[in-house]
Amino acid sequence: MTLSELNCLPPAARAEQLHKCCGATAWVEQLNRRFPFAARAVLVAASEAIWQNLTEADWREAFTHHPKIGDVAGLREKFAATSAWAGQEQGAVAAATDETLRELAAGNAAYEQRFGYIFIVCATGKSAAQMLALLQARLPHAPAVEIGVAAAEQAKITEIRLRKLLADEPA
């Protein structure tokens, strides 16, 4: 899709496309109201500005729209609309050893119990072992610190997905 095509979509259809990039309702609504955009860079900047001004509850809502790192079954079942993108983002998990997958599952459970939401990491370009190391490094964070780290990771994911949505747009 090009930016021009996204600009021309009816608001409800455009909201569906934006929702694939970020599951926070407030982000979708606020960004959708700012259309049309003259350039992809302006859209990405607006996305980031909106994201930074959302509430913690909005961030947590976005997190619920991701499968747990390494949860291939959940990826297929719960996230059909974004499974292709999430699958690409988590592609390295497919090559992980059984031990790494078990450690990821245990780490995910410990993280969710500690912070109340799933472990969010921009998985693009990272191996399963790297993601596990990041998870283990972030587990000791204070909750007030970790929510900021998770939100920053979500912002990276959202930008990547916006760029994928506009894959037909010249850079």
C-alpha positions in Angstrom: 0.0 0.0 0.0 1.2 3.6 -0.6 0.7 6.5 1.6 -1.7 8.0 -1.0 -3.8 4.9 -0.8 -3.8 4.9 3.0 -4.7 8.6 2.9 -7.7 7.9 0.6 -9.2 5.0 2.7 -12.4 5.8 4.5 -11.6 6.4 8.2 -13.0 3.0 9.4 -10.9 1.1 6.8 -7.8 3.1 7.6 -8.3 2.4 11.3 -8.3 -1.3 10.5 -5.0 -0.9 8.8 -3.5 1.2 11.6 -4.7 -1.4 14.2 -2.4 -3.9 12.5 0.5 -1.7 13.4 -0.4 -0.9 17.0 -3.3 -2.3 19.1 -3.8 0.8 21.3 -7.2 2.1 20.5 -6.3 5.7 21.5 -3.2 5.6 19.2 -5.3 4.4 16.3 -8.0 7.0 16.8 -5.6 9.9 17.3 -3.4 9.0 14.4 -6.5 8.4 12.1 -7.8 11.9 12.9 -4.5 13.5 11.7 -4.8 12.1 8.1 -3.9 12.9 5.4 -0.1 12.9 5.6 2.1 14.4 2.9 5.1 12.0 3.6 5.8 8.7 5.3 8.3 10.5 7.6 5.6 12.9 8.8 3.3 9.9 9.5 6.0 8.1 11.5 6.8 11.3 13.5 3.1 11.8 14.3 2.8 8.1 15.3 5.8 8.5 17.7 4.5 11.7 19.2 1.0 10.2 19.8 2.6 7.1 21.4 4.7 9.1 23.8 1.7 11.0 25.0 -0.5 7.9 25.7 -1.2 6.6 29.1 0.2 3.5 30.7 -3.2 1.8 30.2 -3.0 2.6 26.5 0.5 1.1 26.3 -0.7 -2.0 28.2 -3.6 -2.4 25.7 -1.1 -2.4 22.8 0.9 -5.1 24.6 -2.1 -7.4 24.6 -2.1 -7.4 20.8 1.2 -9.4 20.7 1.9 -13.0 21.1 4.4 -14.0 23.7 7.9 -14.4 22.4 8.2 -18.0 21.2 4.5 -18.7 21.4 4.0 -20.1 17.9 0.5 -21.6 18.7 -0.7 -18.3 20.1 0.7 -16.5 17.1 -1.4 -18.5 14.8 -4.6 -18.6 16.7 -5.0 -15.3 18.5 -3.2 -13.0 16.1 -4.3 -14.1 12.6 -4.5 -10.5 11.3 -0.8 -9.7 12.2 0.6 -13.2 12.3 2.6 -12.8 9.1 4.4 -9.7 10.5 4.8 -11.1 14.0 6.1 -14.4 12.5 8.7 -12.4 10.5 9.6 -10.4 13.6 10.0 -13.6 15.7 11.4 -15.7 12.9 14.6 -16.5 14.8 12.6 -18.3 17.5 11.9 -21.1 15.0 15.6 -21.9 15.0 15.9 -21.9 18.8 16.9 -24.9 20.8 14.3 -26.7 23.0 16.2 -25.5 26.0 16.1 -21.9 24.9 12.3 -22.2 24.2 11.7 -23.6 27.7 13.7 -20.8 29.2 11.8 -18.3 27.2 8.5 -19.8 28.4 9.7 -19.7 32.0 11.0 -16.2 31.6 7.8 -15.0 30.0 5.8 -16.4 32.9 8.1 -14.8 35.5 8.0 -11.4 33.6 4.2 -11.4 33.3 3.8 -12.3 36.9 6.2 -9.5 38.0 4.9 -6.7 35.7 1.4 -7.7 34.8 1.9 -7.8 31.0 3.8 -9.9 28.5 7.4 -9.3 27.7 7.6 -6.8 24.8 10.7 -6.7 22.7 11.3 -5.6 19.2 12.3 -9.0 18.0 13.3 -8.0 14.4 16.9 -9.1 13.8 17.3 -10.8 17.2 18.0 -14.5 17.9 16.0 -16.4 20.5 19.1 -16.4 22.7 19.4 -12.6 22.4 15.7 -12.1 23.3 16.1 -14.5 26.3 19.1 -12.5 27.5 17.1 -9.2 27.2 14.2 -10.8 29.1 16.6 -11.9 31.9 18.3 -8.5 32.0 14.9 -6.7 32.3 13.3 -8.9 34.9 15.1 -7.1 37.8 13.9 -3.7 36.6 11.6 -1.7 38.9 8.0 -1.7 37.4 8.2 2.1 36.8 11.4 1.6 34.8 10.2 -1.5 32.9 7.0 0.1 31.6 9.1 2.7 29.9 11.4 0.1 28.4 8.4 -1.9 27.1 6.8 1.2 25.7 10.0 2.1 23.8 10.1 -1.5 22.4 6.4 -1.2 21.3 7.3 2.1 19.6 10.0 0.4 17.6 7.6 -2.4 16.6 4.9 0.1 15.6 7.3 2.0 13.4 8.5 -1.2 11.7 4.9 -2.2 11.1 3.9 1.2 9.7 6.8 0.8 7.2 5.7 -2.7 6.3 2.1 -1.3 5.8 3.5 1.2 3.4 5.9 -1.2 1.7 4.9 0.1 -1.7 5.8 3.7 -0.7 9.1 4.9 -2.0 11.5 5.6 0.9 
